Amino acid sequence: MDKKLYLIDLDCYARADEKQKKKVKESHCFDFGLLPTKGLQKEFRSFIEERSRQCALTTMIQERATYQRFCMVLKDKHIRVESLQELEWEQWLLKIRSWLLEHGQKLTVPGVSVYGKEKTLPSSLITYARKAYQFTEEEEEQDEIEKDIWTLENLDIPYKKNLIKNYQTLNFTTIIQTDLREETKKAVYEHLHHEAIATISKEMTAIRRLSIYLKEKYPDIHSAEEMNRELLEEYLTYLATEAEGVNNYRMDLTRLRGILETIGKLYGYSHLESLFLTSITNIK
């Protein structure tokens, strides 16, 4: 990995006008060699690249100076971590405040609200560090949900646990179609915020059963978007008459409906939300 990320190579530089570009020298860069570990270097490269896609060049010029101050905090406070997430935000805040006071710098700065009223804001160093911390927090969770096997405790979601069975993981590998697997992961992540883990486990069973059926009967279908009413009626008839291991047909149907309708809402597949009509649920 390159130790330096030059401002002239950032997305925001390409978008800037000539007046802004004149403020940048070719040597101006974010020097990752100032960070003590490879883990932090990787995190800040990702953070800065993302910021450059969102912010103007003038903002990145200012943040370059703030980044250098943060590197000084790490050096002076002898902090060697591979990730910002190794410390709680409150711990970072204490260390940064201590450093600011030791160097005679203010903890707060005056500002103006969107309504034009004066207000007090945290030091730009605190604000910058908080943004970086929140970014890595989101990245950490995003990395987990991109996997095909989720470790539940890594998701940082207060999901409803089961007192009888201790669920520790959710396994998506048996959903054969890649697109359907990714669609299901997003739907399950949404459901984890308000459904019991036992319910989600049953939804996973229902979607796995559908996946196997699609592979055998409709191998060219890869996404829930391609499902239609005719296909669903065939599948429900199969569930009711031929499928093995279906202990409660109506419950299995309810779980499948829940997942597919959420996929429809998340991906804009509007037909999925009306796919399950009363007449269909009466198939026995």
N, C-alpha and C positions, 0 to 999 in steps of 0.2 A: 504494500500500500504506500502511495506517495505520502511523504511527510508534510507536504504543503498543498493547500488548495487556494489558487490565485483568484482574486476578485474578477479578473478579466475572463475567467473560465466559467463563472457562475451564470445561471439562467437570467438573473436580474440584470447583469451587465449587458446581455444581448438585447434586453427590452428597453434599456435606458436610452435617453437622448444624448446628444453629443455634449451638452453642457454638463450633465452628470458624469459622463465618462472622463471628462478632463480632470475630475477630482481624484482619479485613480491612477496610480503609478503601476507599471508592470510588475514591480517587486512587491506590491501590497498583497498580502496573503493571510490565511489562517494557518498558523504553524502548529501542526499536530505534535511536533517534537517537544513542545512545551508541556504536553500531557504525560503523566508518569507511566501509564500502562497502555498496552495495545487495545484493551477493551474500551477504555475511554476514548482513545483515538478513533476507533470505529464508530462509537456512539455519536461523537461530536461531528464526524464527517457526515453521517446520515442526517443529523439535526440541522447542520448548516446548509447542506444541499436542499433540504426540504424548505428551510427558511428562505433560501434564495428563489425558490419557485413561488413563494407567497408574498415576499416583500420587495420593496423598491431598492435600488442600488444604494440610495442615501441611507436607508436603514441598515443595510449590511455593512456599510462603512463604519457606522456608529457601533454596530455590534462586534465588529472586529476588535475595537479597542476594549469593549466590555469583556470579550472572550479572553483577551490577554490578561485582564485583571483577575478573571476567574482562575486562570492558570497560576497566577501568583498566589492566590488563596491556597491552592493545592500544594504548592511548593513550601510556602511559609508554615502551613499547618501540618505538613508531613502526611498528607492524605494520599494513600496508594490503594485505590480500589479499581476493579475491572469494570464496574458499572456504577452509575449514579444510584441505582436501585439498592446497592448494598447498604446504604444509609437511609434512614427515614428522612422525610423532608424537614422535619423539625430539627434533626441533627445538623443538616446542611445549613439551615437558617441560623442556628446558634454559631456555627463556625464562621459563616460569612459576616454576621453582625460583629463578632469578635474581631475579625480581620479589619473591617471597616473602622472600628473604634481605635484599634491599634495604629492605624495609618492616618488618623485624623480626618476620616471621611464621614459624611453624613449618612445616617440610616434612612432618612426620608428626604424627599424633594418636593417642592411645591408644584402643583399641576392645576389643570382646568378641566372640569367635567364637560360632558357633551352638551350640558345646558348652560355652559358659560360660567359656572360657579367655581370658585377656588376650592381646591381640595389637596390633601396631603397624599403623596404616593411613595411607595417603597423605593429605595435606591435602585438605579438602573441595573446594578450588579445583581441584586436580589431578584428583580423581575426577570432578568435574563436566565439566571440559574433555575428559577422556577419553571420557565418555559422548557428548558432543556430537560429538566427532571420529569415534567409531565409528558414530554415527547418520548422519553425512554420507557416510561411507565406504559404508555399506549403501545409502543413497539414490542415490549415484553409480552403483553397480552395478545397482540396480533400474531406474534410468532407461534404461540400455543394454538390458536384457533386455525392456523394454516396447516397444522399437522393433521394426520388421519387418525391418530389416537390422542385424545385429550386427557391430560391429567387434571382432574377437576380443581384441585387446590391451587393450580397455577393460573386459573382463569380469573381469580379475584372477583367472583360473583357470589353473593350470599344466597346460593341456591338452597332449595328446601330439601334437606337430607332425609334419608329413610332410616328410621330407628331400628328396623329389623335387619336390613341388608346394607352393608357399608359399601356404597358405590364409590370407586376411586378413579375410574376412567370411563370414557365413552369411545367406543371403537367404530370408526366409519369405514374400515377397510373392506368390509363385506358388502358394501354398496358398490356394485360392479361398474356402473356407468360413471365416468369421471365427472361429467356435468351435474348429474343428479346428486352425486356425493357432495359436491361443493354447495349446491343449492340446499341440500339437507343440513349441512353444517351451519349455514347462516340461519336457517329456520330454528334449529335446535338452540343455537346461541341466544336467539330471541326468546325462546320458550323458557330457557334456564332462569330468566329474570322473574318469572311468575308461576312456573309450574313445578310440581314436586319431581324429584329426580326419578322416582319410580314410574311416574307417568311418561316421562321422556324416554325411559328405557323401553317401554311398551310401544311408543311411537317409532323408535328405532327398529324394533322387531317388525313392525308393520311395513316400514319402508324397505327393509332388507328383503322381505318376502316379495314385495312388488318388484324389486330390482332383479331378483332371480327369475321371476315370471317374464319380465321384459327381455332378459337375455335369451330365454328359451323360445319365446313366441314372437318377439319384435326386436331382433338384434340390431336393427338400424336406428332404434330410438335411444337417445343418449341423455335427454333432458326432460324435466317435468313439463317444459313448455310444449313439447310435442304430443302430450297426452290429450285425448279428446273424449267425449262422452261415450262414443261407441266402444273405444278401447276399454274404458273404465267399466262399462256394463259387462263386457266379456270377462274382465278380471274378477269382478265381484261374483259373477256366476261360477267362475273357477274356484274362488274362495269357498263358496257355499256348497259346492258339489265334489270337488276333486282334491283341493289342497290338504296336505297333512299338517298336523300340529296346530290347527286353528281351534283353540278351546272355546273361544267366545267370539263368534263371527261379528256380532254387532259392535262389540268393544273394539275389535281389530279395525273395523270400518271407521269407527269414530276417531281412532288414533291416526289412521291414514289421512282422513279428511283434515284433521288439525294441521298436520305437517304440510300437506299440499296447498291448503288455503293460505298458510303463512308464506310459503314459497311464492305463491301468486301475488301476495301483497308486497313482498320484498323486491321481487324482480319485475313487477308490472305485468305478470301473466294473468290478466283480468279474467280470462275464461276459467281458470282454476277455482276461482271463488264461487262460481255458479255451477261447477261440474257435478257436485253432489246434490241432486234434487231428491225430494221426498220419495218419488217413485223408485229411484235407484235403491234407496235404503230399505225398501220393502222386499228386495230380492231375497229369496230364502233357498 
